[in-house]
């Protein structure tokens, strides 16, 4: 499993028109080649009347899967520009299908490359780029009079604070990469003089935006 990668958050759609041809980009985050192929087939089924269904996907896991198709467009004018959008944005675990409804005017090779590239880029924007990280979930119980200092440290040191519970103690739920465990333990020990202990309660996949705001926390399966 990848420890950290960029992908998209959700399914997205974007429509781009060029000289009466309509290009509809459909974008989806996926975890396997089977998912990617299933999405491509679903899009084809939902738009049987389209002139072309061009696509690209790039998936990393136990193996790397990279495929693209021009679907009867001139070679290199459709699937490859879609793949280039994925590579330029450094995205993985993603599939993009661009449907074309021909408008009667030939675009030429350069025009097709631009149109498919613009449609794919717009689809990625609609699907929202995110960072996915495999994180350890830590639980820290601390006395109330130390909670303010501890919370400030967590925020200033760049740890992801996923939740705070107030009962007889304050419990912070923190998400962090495996490599930062020693740093967290050292900081907590310094602030509390050994009065608080870090307990690790599992692993999570954490999805964040470009400002490092948490969008979703998932179980690792």
N, C-alpha and C positions, 0 to 999 in steps of 0.2 A: 504493500500500500504506500502511495506517495505521502510523504510527511507534510508537504506544502506545495500548493499549485494554484494557478489562476484559471478560472472557468467563468461560467455565467450562472446567475442565480435562479433563473426560471425560463420557461418557454417564452419566446418573443417572436414578434412578427413585424415586418417593415415592408412598405410598398414604395417602389421607385419606378417612375415612368420616364421613358426616353423614346421620342419620336413614335408615339402611340403604342409602343410595346410596354407591357406592364411586367415588372419583375417583383415577385413577392418572396421575401426571405423568411424562412421559418427556422428558428434556432432552438436547440434544446441541450441542456446538460445531460450527459450520460455517463455510465460507469463501465459499459462493456460494448463490444462490437455488435453483439446481438441487439442491444437497446438501440444503437444507431441505425442498424438495418431495419428494425421494426418501425422506427420513426419515419425513415425514408419511405417505406412501403405504405405507411398510414397517410403521409402527405400525398403520395401518388394516387391513392384510393380516393382521397377527398377532393382532388383536382384533376380528374381524369381528362377533362377537356383542355388542359394546358398543352402548349406546344412542346415544352421541354421541362424536365425535372433534373436540374444539375445540382450536384452536392459535393461536400467534402466533410471528412471527419478525422479527428486526431484523438487517440485514446492511449493513455499510459497506465500500466498496471504491472502484472506479471510479464506482459509483453507490450510492444508498441504496435498500434494499428493506425495506419495512415492510408486513406483511400480518397479518391476523387473521381468524378465522372462529368464529362461534357454533354452526355445524353444527346448526341447527334449535332451539337453545335460544333463549329470548326475546332480542331484540336488545340487545346491550350487557351481557349477564350472564355471558359466558364468555370469548370471545376478547379483548375489551378488558381485563378484569381480568388476564388472562395477560400481555398486552402491558404493562400498567401495572407489573407486577412487573419486567419487563425494563428499562423506562425508569427506575423508581425506583432500581434497583440499578446503573444506568448501564452496562448490559451491551450488547455488540454481538457480531455473528457468533454468534448463538445461535437455536435453535428449541426451542419447548416445545409438546408435545402433551399435553393432558389428556383422558384417556378417562373417560367416565362410564358406570357401570352403574346404571341407575335402580332404586331400592329400593322404589318404590311409594308414597312420601310426597313430596308437592310441597314444595319448599323456598321458593318465592316468589323474586322478583327479588333481594332483599337477601341471602337465603340462598345463592342461586347465585353471586352476586358474591363473597361471602366464601369459599365452598367452592372455587371455581376459583382464586381468589387464593391461598388457603392451600396448595392442592395444588401450584401453580406455584412458590411460594416454597420449599416443602419440596423440590421437585425440584432447584431451583438449589442449595440447601444440599448435597444429596447429590452433585451434579455438581462441587462445589467451585469457588468463585470464585477467579480468578487475574488477574494482570496480564501482558499480553504486550507485549514491547518489541522493537523492531528495534535491534540493537546491532552495533557494530563489535567484531571480535575482534582483540585486540592480543597480541603476544608480546614479552616483555622478558627478555633474558639479562643476568645480573648475577653478579659475583663473590660467593663464599660470605660473605665478611665484611661485605658490604653487604645481603645478602638479608633479614636480620631487620628492618632499618630500612625497607626497601622494602615488605616484606609488611605491616608495621604501618601504613605510610602508605596502602596500598591499602585496608585494612580500615577505617581511621578516616575516610578521605575518601569512603567510600561506593561505591568501585568494586567490581564483582562479580568475585571471584577464582574462576575456573572450574577451575583446575588448577595444580599445581606439579610440575616435573620436576627431579630432581637428577642431574646427570652431571658433566662437568668444570666446568660453570657451573650456576647455578640459573635455571630458565626458568619465569616466571610467565605463565599465560594469563589475560588480563583481558577482561571484556566491559563495554562502556560505550556510552552514546549518542554519536552523531556529534558533538554539540555540546560534549562534554567532552574531545575529543582534545587540544586545546591545554593544558587543565588537567593532564591526565595527563603530557604531555611535559614541562611545566614542573616538576612535582613530581619526576618521575624524574631530570631533569637536576640539580635542586637536591640531591637525596640522594646521587647518584652522582658529582657534579661532572663530568658529561659522560661518565662511564665506562660508561653503558648506553644503548642505543638502543631506542626503541619501534618495532616493526614491525607493520604492519597486514596481517592475513592473510585477511580476508574479512568477511562479514556473517552474523549469526545472529539467529534469533528466540528470545528468552529468555522462558521462562514462570516466574513467581515467585509465591509465596503472599503473604499480607498482611504477613508478617514479612520479606519480601524474600529468602526462601530460594529458591534455584534449584531448580525441579522438573524442567525439561526444556530442552534446547538443541536447536534444529532448524535445518536448512539453510534459507536463503531461496531459494525456487524462482521 
